[in-house]
Amino acid sequence: MDWECCWSHEEISPDDCPYIGEGEEDLYTSHRRRVVEKCVECPRFKNDLARLKESGDPLSEVLPYLLNEFQEQKSQMGTMLSFLNSKNREIKFLREVSLVLQTSLDLDEVLSVAMTAITAGKGFGMNRAFLLMTDKERRNIKGYLGVGPKDYEEAWRTWEDISRSNFTLKQLARNFQKTKLNSEKVKFHDILEQLTVPLSDQGHIFNRALQGKKPILVENALNNPDLDRGLARILGVDCFLVMPLISRNRRIGVIIADNCITHKPITLQDMQSLETFAFPVAFALERASLYERLQEEVDKQKAANVKLREQQELIVKMEKMALVGKITSSIAHSIRNPLMVIGGFARTLLKGTPEADDKRSYLESMVRETRQLETVLTEVLDYSESLFPVMDFWDLNKLVTSTLAELAETLRQAGAECRVELASDLPMVWIDYKQLSYCVRTIVTTAISGMEKGGGNALRVESQSAGESVLLKITDSGRTLSPEAQEALTAPFFQTQELGGGVGLSLCRTVLERQGSSLAILSNPGGGNTYSIRLSTKKETI
């Protein structure tokens, strides 16, 4: 019998079978594969079977059964192969993601990988996902992060960008962390704020999922009697998946996933795949969160150690300063009494000496130098007394105004124009009023001493808020202090060409440090200096 189909030929030419396409040329010489892959579905083969039946061949009754069974088995094998390929891709995907999750201690990186895996087409392909996590007190579950488009236009742009980039899932996650993580937190802020649920609310779907340790697929949410309709309105979808995150029986949080753009149904396979994925995500989130908290505690401990070291250094320094204070106080008191006697006699003699007397100039010199020594002794005694400040809350602007009023005559004699710029609504500062007033007088006096004679000098005093502290700046137009003069602040008694000798600025620094404040001197590029005092607005233990 002359058959239409080529199944009876071991080898054929391209003209013998029109159903062999490009890339399948090896079927021309492979008889077995050609019969299995092409002939059984070929119309010509079916015509041959019909002719065989017409000829009364007994095989014509059996062959259709065999052929149908073969095609059914082939279809099942194809379905199984497709399923296995899908599972193979899923296993590779889960392995790739799990490697990142297992090795990362960065919470942002873990979040980026997890949420990208859920929403990316190369991952689970959900349109949108929300992550809710338990708070530190473990009282509430709160909205933490949302990922996905808000509308179709944004979704289309995102999918276009991903298709052009051809990134791997890991690259997508890194790109998301760098460019979109912060913006996504802001974008869904309104929804996340409404997703706070007490863990004590046992009837809520989030807590039911956590208690059952199983995902819950919500369908027809607006008409579901077991669901709060408010949640469906917040999410704006009628179908979504609630996936619990459990790590070692600890409730880490919940992932909500939906297809708000495509409205594609969430299948049982989607649930099973996400459930498999949820465990490494929960473990990684727990570990990263614990590591983050550990880092916070380590930072606090480091800050406490630094503070303790500073306090120890301050105690040692204050012990040394106390010893110096006792010595200087003793010496100053020993010198003050005879000095007062000398000064008193000199002033008495000066009053009884005529203007024309040659000795009057000697007496005037004695009185002047005695007054200078008395000023130095006063500074020395103030230096020793600065170790014990009397602290309270004071109005800085009033203190500055009062102190500058006392120095008005001194400024006038120096020909210095003082411009005062005090910020309004400053908080009260924690200071020793008397000592800070002394510091302001000393700095202004030091600034005046460095100005050129003959007028035209300027002095600017300004106050301003600086976070949890207040800044008082005194800027002069005098000679710029050299590094030597600035370093002299560390020495109780200094001698420089610019400032002369004394303890004034050093005493100011000691006083302010003892009060928990600080003094810095900055040289201005255009000339002059800025004395910057930073004062605390909080009560501190001295």
PyMOL commands that set and color helices and strands:
alter all, ss='L'
color gray80, all
select helices_A, chain A and resi 6-8+14-16+25-28+31-37+39-41+43-54+59-103+107-119+152-165+169-179+181-187+189-193+205-212+221-223+229-235+268-351+360-385+396-406+408-414+433-449+483-490+504-514
alter helices_A, ss='H'
color red, helices_A
select strands_A, chain A and resi 128-134+140-147+197-198+216-218+240-247+250-258+392-394+416-422+429-431+457-466+469-476+494-496+500-502+518-523+529-536
alter strands_A, ss='S'
color yellow, strands_A
deselect
rebuild
show_as cartoon
